[in-house]
Amino acid sequence: MSEARKTDLYELTMAMSYVREEMTAPATFSLFVRDLPAERGFLVAAGLEPALDYLAGYRIGPDDVDAFAAALGRPARDLVPLLGTAFDGEVRAVPEGTVVFANEPLIEVTAPLPVAQLVETYVLNLLSHQTAVASKAARCVLAGAGRPVMDFGMRRTHGLQAGYDAARVGALVGFGGTSNVEAATALGLPAIGTMAHSYVEAFHTEEAAFHAFARAHPGGPVTFLVDTYDTDAGVRTAARVIKSRGLGGNSAVRLDSGDLGALAARARRILDAAGLTRVRIVASGGLDEYRVNRLVREGAPIDVYAVGTKVGVSADAPYLDSAYKLVAYDGRPVMKLSSAKITAPGSKQIFRGQGCSDVIALRHEQAPSGHRPLMRPVMHGGRRMSEAPPLREAHERFAADVAQLPPEARRITGPLAPHPVFSDRLKSLTDHVRNRIESEILAPPERV
């Protein structure tokens, strides 16, 4: 199916009307998050690179016209003016991995009004979902306090593509590997995995299962799932197999249920008593940043955290209050005045100062002293301005931004997000546009 059809119907109804009215001048739409979810001190911008791939390949073909006509209940000839429409516009954005806050544009799209409208749904979906999951994953990395965090989320994400995207943005913020084979091979990530309880249950004894697994993976690394029956007994069995096969530090045990802190402490004592001080302990099972944070703060001897469902679906904040709003059309700045959903007019720039003290300004303003611009051109004339950078570049950007965050924004519980300020010129333009709307549109008509 053509990607052009992955849109909301109202994008199509508006685009048809724009074409009919010959409203095809350049329009700029700004994509931003109005308010951060509770328990978020920051967001991590993600989804830009796949969005650029989508825009670069956007084109409405004959089959799309037929599908649009069927959806609208209109004859295909009414949709013919859209045939051949391609994205030929400009995109400016903050790069992936950038830490962002409320009301800061993640991306601005400038294109002929019908085209910029038609791509809204797809672009908004990509950036909203991936930014939400990246932000959740980033908090897991912070909670781990230097301990490796791995992605185990594919089996319960909301769709297989969502699982792939979660693996990708997890790597972007510093996850050490993923269980998702497709993502690992496509993105060059470490593929990680152990065994299921069903594997142990298929053998007559736990020890037979562990020996068979070790034989299948000579030289390791091997990780034994030890809580199928009794965790302490499982750790002792794993210790015997590890010693008998000389696996040493190239092995681990995984805890997947129960009081992970207490079980990890007992497992560590059993392993150390057997002389297996280099054998690692991996924890999984319903983990997210809150549980990882508690375990780390309590001193649980866990070496690796495998997070899955709650991170892959961003369970505590599964959506963002994101918007894709028109800010300028045909050289005229525009804004929305709806209660609690007011938008600022004009194309914008974000300037970042020390400690993530951000200023949201108009696009062509000069940077305030000590500040640097975050938004950069990434697409011109419908073409990408460079190839997609490696994920490590986005990760380095994320690490540098997080290091600048105030400590209270990095907190796992009760974080306080920095609040960007508007520049004087943006505030002045906002007042001017508001006054124009109130005088020209909202003022009652004069009586004749």
Residue pairs with C-beta under 8 A, 6 or more apart in sequence:
2 60
2 61
2 63
2 64
2 67
3 54
3 57
3 58
3 122
4 58
4 59
4 60
4 61
4 64
4 118
5 64
5 67
5 68
6 121
6 122
7 118
7 119
7 120
7 121
7 122
8 120
8 121
9 71
9 72
11 117
11 118
11 120
11 121
12 68
12 71
12 72
12 118
13 72
14 114
14 117
15 82
15 114
15 115
15 117
15 118
16 72
16 78
16 79
16 81
16 82
17 23
18 24
18 113
18 114
18 117
19 81
19 82
19 114
20 81
23 113
23 114
23 329
24 112
24 113
24 114
25 112
25 113
25 329
25 330
25 331
26 89
26 110
26 111
26 112
26 113
26 329
26 330
26 331
27 110
27 111
27 112
27 113
27 116
27 117
27 326
27 328
27 329
27 330
28 108
28 109
28 110
28 116
28 326
28 327
28 328
28 329
28 347
29 108
29 109
29 110
29 116
29 117
29 120
29 324
29 325
29 326
29 327
30 105
30 107
30 108
30 324
30 325
30 327
30 343
30 347
30 348
31 105
31 106
31 107
31 108
31 109
31 123
31 124
31 127
31 322
31 323
31 324
32 102
32 103
32 104
32 105
32 106
32 322
32 323
32 325
33 43
33 100
33 102
33 103
33 104
33 106
33 131
33 320
33 321
33 322
33 323
34 102
34 103
34 321
34 322
34 323
34 341
35 102
35 321
36 42
36 43
36 101
36 102
36 417
37 316
37 317
37 320
37 321
38 316
38 317
39 316
39 317
39 413
39 414
39 415
40 135
40 139
40 317
40 415
40 417
41 405
41 408
41 409
41 410
41 411
41 415
41 416
41 417
42 99
42 100
42 101
42 135
42 138
42 356
42 402
42 405
42 409
42 410
42 415
42 417
42 418
43 99
43 100
43 101
43 131
43 132
43 134
43 135
43 320
44 97
44 98
44 99
44 100
44 131
44 134
44 135
44 137
44 138
44 169
44 172
44 173
44 398
45 93
45 94
45 95
45 96
45 97
45 98
45 99
45 100
45 106
45 127
45 131
45 134
46 96
46 97
46 127
46 130
46 131
46 133
46 134
46 169
46 172
46 394
47 96
47 126
47 127
47 128
47 129
47 130
47 131
47 165
47 169
48 93
48 94
48 95
48 96
48 106
48 107
48 127
48 378
49 96
49 388
49 389
50 126
50 130
50 165
51 107
51 122
51 123
51 126
51 127
52 91
52 378
52 379
52 384
52 388
53 388
54 119
54 122
54 123
54 126
55 87
55 89
55 91
55 109
55 119
55 123
55 379
55 382
56 87
56 379
56 382
56 383
56 384
58 86
58 87
58 115
58 119
58 382
59 84
59 85
59 86
60 82
60 83
60 84
60 85
60 86
60 118
61 83
61 84
62 83
64 82
65 76
65 79
65 80
65 82
65 83
66 76
68 79
68 82
69 75
69 76
69 78
69 79
72 78
72 79
82 114
85 114
85 115
85 118
86 115
86 382
87 111
87 115
87 119
87 382
88 111
88 112
88 115
88 381
88 382
89 109
89 110
89 111
89 112
89 115
89 116
89 379
89 381
89 382
90 109
90 110
90 111
90 377
90 379
90 380
90 381
91 107
91 108
91 109
91 110
91 377
91 378
91 379
92 107
92 108
92 110
92 347
92 363
92 375
92 376
92 377
92 378
93 105
93 106
93 107
93 108
93 375
93 376
93 378
94 100
94 104
94 105
94 106
94 107
94 350
94 374
94 375
94 376
95 376
95 378
95 389
95 394
95 397
96 172
96 394
96 397
97 172
97 173
97 393
97 394
97 395
97 396
97 397
97 398
97 401
98 374
98 397
98 398
98 401
99 356
99 398
99 401
99 402
99 404
99 405
100 106
100 131
100 350
100 374
101 356
101 358
101 417
101 418
101 419
101 420
102 417
102 419
102 420
103 344
103 360
103 420
104 350
104 358
104 360
104 374
104 420
105 348
105 350
105 360
105 375
106 127
106 131
107 123
107 127
108 327
108 347
108 348
108 375
109 116
109 119
109 123
109 324
110 116
110 347
111 119
113 329
120 324
123 324
124 322
124 323
124 324
127 322
128 319
128 320
128 322
129 162
129 165
130 165
130 168
130 169
131 320
131 322
132 314
132 317
132 318
132 319
132 320
133 162
133 165
133 166
133 169
133 170
133 311
133 312
133 313
133 314
134 169
134 170
134 172
134 173
135 314
135 317
136 288
136 289
136 310
136 311
136 314
136 315
136 316
136 317
137 149
137 151
137 166
137 169
137 170
137 172
137 173
137 175
137 307
137 311
138 173
138 174
138 398
138 402
139 289
139 412
140 149
140 175
140 287
140 288
140 289
140 292
140 305
140 307
140 311
141 149
141 173
141 174
141 175
142 289
142 402
142 410
142 412
143 289
143 290
143 292
143 293
143 296
143 412
144 292
144 296
144 305
145 296
147 296
147 302
147 303
147 304
147 305
148 176
148 177
148 303
148 304
148 305
149 170
149 174
149 175
149 176
149 292
149 304
149 305
149 306
149 307
150 175
150 176
150 177
150 178
150 179
150 192
150 304
150 305
150 306
150 307
151 166
151 167
151 170
151 171
151 175
151 177
151 178
151 179
151 180
151 306
151 307
151 308
151 311
151 312
152 178
152 179
152 284
152 306
152 307
152 308
153 163
153 166
153 167
153 170
153 179
153 307
153 308
153 309
153 311
153 312
153 313
154 160
154 163
154 164
154 166
154 167
154 178
154 179
154 180
154 183
154 312
155 163
155 308
156 308
156 309
156 312
156 313
157 163
157 166
157 309
157 312
157 313
158 313
162 312
162 313
163 180
163 183
163 312
164 180
164 182
164 183
164 186
166 311
166 312
167 175
167 178
167 180
167 183
167 184
167 187
167 189
168 183
168 187
168 391
170 178
170 311
171 178
171 187
171 189
171 391
171 395
172 391
172 394
172 395
172 398
173 395
173 398
174 395
174 398
174 399
176 190
176 192
176 304
177 184
177 189
177 190
177 191
177 192
178 184
178 189
178 190
178 191
178 192
179 191
179 192
179 193
179 306
180 191
181 191
183 189
184 190
184 191
185 191
187 391
192 306
194 223
194 224
194 225
194 254
194 282
195 209
195 213
195 223
195 224
195 225
196 225
197 225
197 228
197 256
199 209
199 213
199 225
200 206
200 209
200 225
200 228
200 229
201 228
202 209
203 209
203 212
206 228
206 229
206 233
206 234
206 237
207 237
207 240
207 241
210 224
210 237
210 238
210 241
211 241
211 245
213 222
213 224
214 220
214 222
214 241
214 245
214 247
219 250
220 247
220 250
220 251
221 250
221 251
221 252
222 247
222 250
222 251
222 252
223 251
223 252
223 253
223 254
223 282
224 234
224 237
224 238
224 241
224 242
224 251
224 252
224 253
224 254
225 234
225 253
225 254
225 256
226 234
226 235
226 237
226 238
226 253
226 254
226 255
226 267
227 234
227 254
227 255
227 256
227 257
227 258
227 263
228 234
231 255
231 258
231 263
231 266
231 267
232 266
232 267
232 270
234 253
235 253
235 266
235 267
235 270
235 271
236 270
238 251
238 253
239 270
239 271
239 274
239 276
239 279
241 247
242 248
242 251
242 276
242 279
243 274
243 275
243 276
248 276
248 278
248 279
249 278
249 279
249 280
251 279
251 280
252 279
252 280
252 281
252 282
252 303
252 304
253 267
253 271
253 279
253 280
253 281
253 282
254 281
254 282
254 283
254 284
254 306
255 263
255 264
255 267
255 281
255 282
255 283
255 284
255 285
255 302
256 283
256 284
256 285
257 285
260 283
260 285
260 291
260 295
260 300
260 302
261 294
261 295
261 298
261 300
261 302
264 281
264 283
264 295
264 300
264 301
264 302
265 300
265 301
267 281
267 301
268 281
268 301
271 277
271 279
271 281
280 303
280 304
281 301
281 302
281 303
281 304
282 302
282 303
282 304
282 305
282 306
283 295
283 300
283 302
283 304
283 305
283 306
284 305
284 306
284 307
284 308
286 308
286 309
286 310
287 305
287 306
287 307
287 308
287 310
287 311
288 307
288 310
288 311
288 315
288 316
289 311
289 412
290 412
290 413
292 305
292 307
293 412
293 413
295 302
295 305
296 302
309 315
310 316
323 341
323 343
325 336
325 343
326 334
327 333
327 334
327 335
327 343
327 344
327 345
327 346
327 347
327 348
328 334
328 345
328 346
328 347
333 345
333 346
333 429
333 433
334 345
334 433
335 342
335 343
335 344
335 345
335 430
335 433
335 434
335 437
336 342
336 343
337 434
337 437
344 360
344 422
344 426
344 429
344 430
345 429
345 430
345 433
346 362
346 363
346 426
346 429
347 362
347 363
348 360
348 361
348 362
348 363
348 375
348 426
349 360
349 361
349 362
349 363
349 364
349 365
349 373
349 374
349 375
350 358
350 359
350 360
350 361
350 373
350 374
350 375
350 420
351 358
351 359
351 361
351 365
351 367
351 368
351 371
351 372
351 373
351 374
352 358
352 371
352 372
352 373
352 374
353 359
353 368
353 370
353 371
354 370
354 404
355 404
355 405
355 406
355 418
356 401
356 404
356 405
356 406
356 409
356 418
357 371
357 418
358 374
358 418
358 420
358 421
359 368
359 371
359 420
359 421
359 422
359 423
360 420
360 421
360 422
360 423
360 426
361 422
361 423
361 425
361 426
362 423
362 425
362 426
362 429
365 423
365 425
365 426
367 373
368 423
377 385
378 384
378 385
378 386
379 385
402 410
405 418
406 416
406 418
408 415
408 416
409 415
409 416
409 417
409 418
422 430
